[in-house]
Amino acid sequence: MKLRIVVTILCALGVGVSLGWYMRGTRVEAASNRVYELRTYTSAEGKLPELLARFRDHTVKLFEKHGMTNVGYWVPQAEPGHSNTLIYMLSFPSKEAADKSWAAFRADPEWTKVRTESEVNGRLTTRVESVFLDPADFSPAR
């Protein structure tokens, strides 16, 4: 099931990049050293709406502040996953840039405050998975 979700997202990304889609006003530019990060968050039971609100209201903007390109955010259409999974993709000029962006994001006092306030009734996630991806030589995302 997970592989099917990843393939669907990557296909959507390839089509989106090849058509020059604009996401939140930022064109996703292809470059030979550009890297993508696919992240999957499993929420605690009943916490997906709160997790989505945190991303919608705060996290997406904080990612942009720290040089991360928001490519897309998805929730699986069916179970398993529909009620507790957020999948998203970010893009960076390089893996080194990704490491710097994540370090700055994690150290940001605004993020610390948002995370603390959103988790006053318990953690929102039970599992976080991250995979860094390089476009294949034939990928429209190159």
C-alpha positions in Angstrom: 0.0 0.0 0.0 2.7 2.5 1.0 4.6 1.8 -2.3 1.5 2.6 -4.3 1.1 5.9 -2.4 4.7 6.9 -3.0 4.5 6.0 -6.7 1.3 8.0 -7.0 2.9 11.0 -5.4 6.0 10.8 -7.4 4.0 10.5 -10.6 2.0 13.5 -9.6 5.2 15.4 -8.9 6.7 14.5 -12.2 3.6 15.7 -14.1 3.5 18.8 -12.0 7.1 19.7 -12.5 7.0 19.0 -16.2 4.0 21.2 -16.7 5.6 24.0 -14.6 2.9 24.0 -11.9 2.9 26.8 -9.4 2.5 25.7 -5.8 1.6 28.5 -3.3 3.1 31.0 -5.7 6.5 29.3 -6.0 7.5 27.5 -9.2 9.2 24.2 -8.5 12.4 24.5 -10.5 14.3 21.5 -11.7 18.0 21.4 -11.2 20.5 18.5 -11.5 21.5 18.7 -7.8 18.0 19.4 -6.4 16.8 16.9 -3.8 13.3 16.0 -2.7 12.3 14.8 0.7 9.2 12.6 1.1 7.9 12.6 4.7 5.1 10.4 6.1 3.6 11.3 9.5 1.4 8.9 11.3 -0.8 10.8 13.8 -1.9 9.7 17.2 -5.4 8.4 17.3 -7.9 11.2 16.6 -5.1 13.8 16.2 -4.9 14.1 12.4 -7.2 17.2 12.3 -4.9 18.9 14.8 -1.8 17.9 12.9 -3.3 19.2 9.6 -4.2 22.5 11.4 -0.7 22.9 12.7 0.7 22.4 9.2 -1.9 24.7 7.6 -1.7 27.5 10.1 2.1 27.4 11.0 4.4 24.8 9.7 4.1 25.5 6.0 5.0 29.1 6.5 7.9 28.2 8.8 9.3 25.8 6.2 9.2 28.6 3.7 10.9 30.9 6.2 13.8 28.4 6.4 14.3 28.0 2.7 12.2 24.8 2.1 10.1 24.5 -1.0 6.7 23.1 -0.2 5.9 20.7 -3.1 2.7 19.1 -1.9 0.7 17.7 1.0 -1.6 14.6 0.8 -3.9 12.5 2.9 -4.6 8.9 1.6 -8.1 8.6 0.2 -8.8 5.3 1.9 -7.9 3.3 4.9 -5.4 2.3 6.1 -4.0 5.8 6.4 -7.0 8.1 5.6 -7.7 8.8 9.3 -4.1 9.1 10.6 -1.6 9.8 7.8 -0.1 13.0 6.3 2.3 12.6 3.5 4.2 15.6 2.1 7.1 16.5 -0.1 9.7 19.3 0.2 12.4 20.3 -2.2 15.8 21.7 -1.6 18.7 23.0 -3.8 20.9 20.2 -2.3 21.2 17.8 0.6 23.5 20.2 2.4 20.8 23.0 2.0 18.2 20.6 3.4 20.4 19.9 6.5 20.8 23.6 7.1 17.1 24.3 6.7 16.1 21.6 9.1 18.6 22.7 11.7 17.3 26.3 11.5 13.7 25.2 11.6 14.2 23.0 14.7 16.0 25.9 16.4 13.4 28.5 15.6 11.7 29.7 18.8 8.4 30.2 16.8 8.4 26.5 15.9 9.2 25.5 19.5 6.2 27.6 20.7 3.8 26.2 18.0 4.8 22.6 18.7 4.5 23.0 22.5 1.1 24.7 22.2 -0.2 22.2 19.7 0.8 19.2 21.9 -0.6 20.5 25.2 -3.0 17.5 25.1 -0.4 15.0 23.9 1.9 14.4 21.0 0.3 14.7 17.5 2.4 12.0 15.9 3.4 8.5 16.7 5.8 7.9 13.7 7.7 10.1 11.3 9.4 8.7 8.2 11.7 10.6 5.9 13.3 9.6 2.6 15.5 11.9 0.5 15.2 11.3 -3.2 17.3 12.2 -6.2 15.4 12.5 -9.6 16.2 9.6 -12.0 18.1 10.7 -15.1 14.9 10.5 -17.2 12.7 12.3 -14.6 10.9 15.5 -15.6 11.9 16.7 -12.1 15.6 16.9 -13.0 
